[in-house]
Amino acid sequence: MKPSSSLRAIRPGALTTPSPSTPLWLVSTRSYASSNGATAASTPKRRSVTPFNDTGFVPWNELSATEKTARATQQSFNFGLVMVGLVLTGGVGYFLWTDVFSPDSKTAQFNRAVNKIKKDSRCIELLGDPKHVMAHGDENFNKWRRARPIASSERTDPQGNAHMVMHFHVDGPLQNGVAQLHMVKRRGESDYEYKYLFLDVKGHERIYLENAESKPSTGKKQLSFFGVKWS
């Protein structure tokens, strides 16, 4: 007996719609399988998390043991960078305070000494117009006077007194000179006081603007302003 033509084999995918005689349960199974396969194919595979590409988007509980190690490594590295930045910032801040902004800093003492020279009538007579008087450090390869370092030293003597010694050049329209100062902060005190401040101009007598040795000792307390005791 020849097989009936209605029972001929149908190739998979040859029909897009089920035959009216196809059982309902078979249609549902085929539809679920097709939908499930399409969803799996359309879902992209997540790339592996490394210390170099981790953005923190993937939740911690979805990471593998290797990926958790990678994230921990990245976070530790970032924390280290932050700490290094804080240390550097603190160091720069400390340097600026102690050398520039503090009333006891070398820069502050230098500026006050230069102002005293510009206001002294004896210095003005030798140097010239104080508006054109420039003070700077030792001569070097740098053509910019303000960039030349000020020669100074600080030390503490056996009695606990702090000493600051400094010298710098003063150039005026008429003549040039060299200024030197020595300041002392007594043990237990918070302010510096002048031991001496003088200006030497070649061919002229030394000009003392401050000289503690020439002042008579009195019990009167000196006025303190910006870290310096003034008579």
C-alpha positions in Angstrom: 0.0 0.0 0.0 1.4 3.4 -0.9 1.6 6.0 1.8 -0.9 8.7 1.7 0.2 12.0 0.3 -1.1 13.8 3.4 1.5 12.1 5.5 4.5 13.3 3.4 7.5 14.5 5.5 7.6 18.2 6.0 11.0 19.9 6.1 11.7 22.0 9.2 11.0 25.6 8.6 9.1 24.9 5.4 5.9 26.2 6.9 5.5 29.5 8.7 2.0 28.8 10.1 0.8 25.6 11.7 -1.6 23.3 9.9 -5.2 23.3 11.2 -4.7 19.7 12.1 -1.5 20.3 14.2 -2.1 19.7 17.9 -2.2 22.9 20.1 0.4 21.6 22.5 2.9 21.0 19.7 2.5 24.6 18.4 3.0 26.0 21.9 6.2 24.0 22.4 7.7 25.1 19.1 6.8 28.8 19.8 8.5 28.7 23.3 11.6 27.0 21.9 11.9 29.6 19.1 11.4 32.5 21.5 13.8 31.2 24.1 16.5 30.7 21.5 16.1 34.1 20.0 16.4 35.7 23.5 19.6 33.8 24.3 21.1 34.8 21.0 20.2 38.5 21.4 21.7 38.8 25.0 25.3 40.0 24.7 28.0 38.3 26.7 29.5 40.5 29.5 33.2 41.2 29.1 35.5 40.2 31.9 36.3 42.8 34.5 39.9 43.7 34.9 41.8 46.4 36.9 42.0 48.5 33.7 38.4 48.4 32.5 36.3 48.2 35.7 33.8 51.0 35.9 31.9 49.6 38.9 28.8 49.0 36.8 28.7 45.2 37.4 27.4 44.4 40.9 29.8 42.8 43.3 27.7 39.6 43.7 27.9 39.0 39.9 31.7 39.1 39.8 33.8 36.0 39.8 36.6 35.5 42.3 39.2 36.7 39.7 37.1 39.8 38.9 36.6 40.6 42.6 40.4 40.6 43.0 40.7 42.8 40.0 38.2 45.4 41.4 39.9 45.3 44.8 43.3 45.9 43.2 41.9 48.9 41.2 40.3 50.4 44.3 43.5 50.0 46.3 45.5 51.7 43.6 43.0 54.6 43.4 43.1 55.0 47.2 46.9 55.0 47.1 46.9 57.8 44.5 44.5 59.9 46.7 46.8 59.4 49.7 49.9 60.5 47.7 48.0 63.6 46.5 47.0 64.5 50.0 50.6 64.1 51.3 52.0 66.2 48.5 49.4 68.9 49.0 50.1 68.9 52.8 53.8 69.2 52.0 53.4 72.1 49.7 51.0 73.8 52.1 53.6 73.4 55.0 56.4 74.8 52.8 54.3 77.8 51.8 53.3 78.6 55.3 56.8 78.2 56.9 58.7 80.0 54.1 56.2 82.5 52.8 53.0 83.2 54.8 54.1 82.7 58.4 55.0 85.9 60.3 58.3 84.2 61.2 59.1 83.0 57.7 62.3 84.0 55.9 60.3 85.7 53.2 58.4 87.8 55.7 61.6 88.8 57.5 63.2 89.7 54.2 60.3 91.9 53.1 60.3 93.7 56.4 64.0 94.3 56.3 63.8 95.7 52.7 61.0 98.1 53.7 63.1 99.4 56.6 66.0 100.1 54.2 63.7 101.9 51.7 62.3 104.1 54.5 65.7 105.0 56.0 66.9 108.5 55.0 70.6 107.5 55.1 69.9 104.5 52.8 67.9 106.7 50.4 70.7 109.2 50.2 73.1 106.5 49.1 70.9 104.2 47.0 68.5 106.7 45.4 64.8 106.8 44.9 63.3 104.0 47.0 60.6 103.3 44.4 63.4 102.0 42.2 65.4 100.1 44.8 65.4 96.4 44.2 66.5 93.6 46.7 67.5 90.1 45.6 69.6 87.1 46.5 73.0 86.1 45.4 74.1 86.4 41.8 73.5 83.4 39.6 72.7 82.4 36.0 69.1 83.6 36.4 68.6 87.1 34.9 65.4 87.6 36.9 66.4 89.3 40.2 63.4 88.2 42.1 64.1 84.5 41.2 67.6 84.7 42.8 67.6 82.8 46.1 68.1 84.7 49.4 71.1 83.3 51.3 69.9 82.5 54.8 70.4 80.0 57.6 68.5 79.0 60.8 69.9 77.3 63.8 69.2 76.7 67.5 72.0 77.4 70.1 72.6 75.2 73.2 70.4 77.5 75.3 67.4 76.8 73.0 67.4 80.2 71.2 66.5 80.2 67.5 68.8 82.3 65.2 68.1 83.5 61.7 70.9 85.0 59.7 70.4 86.4 56.2 72.2 88.6 53.6 70.9 90.0 50.3 71.8 92.5 47.7 70.2 95.9 47.4 70.4 97.7 44.0 69.4 101.4 43.7 69.5 104.0 40.9 72.7 105.6 42.4 74.6 102.8 44.1 74.3 99.1 45.1 74.8 97.6 48.6 74.7 94.4 50.6 72.4 94.1 53.6 72.8 91.6 56.5 70.5 90.8 59.4 70.6 88.5 62.4 67.4 87.8 64.4 67.0 85.9 67.6 63.9 84.2 69.1 64.6 83.6 72.8 63.7 80.3 74.3 60.1 80.2 75.4 59.2 83.3 73.3 57.1 83.4 70.1 58.6 86.4 68.4 61.9 87.3 66.7 63.9 90.4 67.7 66.7 92.0 65.8 70.2 91.5 66.9 71.4 93.6 64.0 70.4 94.8 60.5 72.9 96.9 58.5 73.6 98.0 55.0 77.1 98.2 53.4 77.7 100.4 50.4 81.2 100.4 48.9 83.1 103.5 49.9 80.7 104.5 52.7 80.4 103.9 56.3 78.2 101.0 57.4 74.6 102.0 58.1 73.0 100.2 61.1 69.2 100.1 61.0 69.0 97.8 64.0 71.7 97.1 66.5 70.8 95.4 69.8 74.3 95.9 71.3 74.0 99.7 71.0 70.7 99.9 72.8 70.6 100.3 76.6 68.9 97.5 78.4 65.6 98.5 79.9 62.9 96.7 81.7 60.3 98.1 79.4 58.5 95.5 77.2 58.9 96.0 73.5 55.9 96.1 71.1 55.5 92.9 69.1 54.0 93.1 65.6 54.0 90.4 62.9 56.6 88.2 64.8 59.1 91.0 65.3 59.7 93.1 68.4 60.0 96.8 67.7 61.5 99.3 70.1 
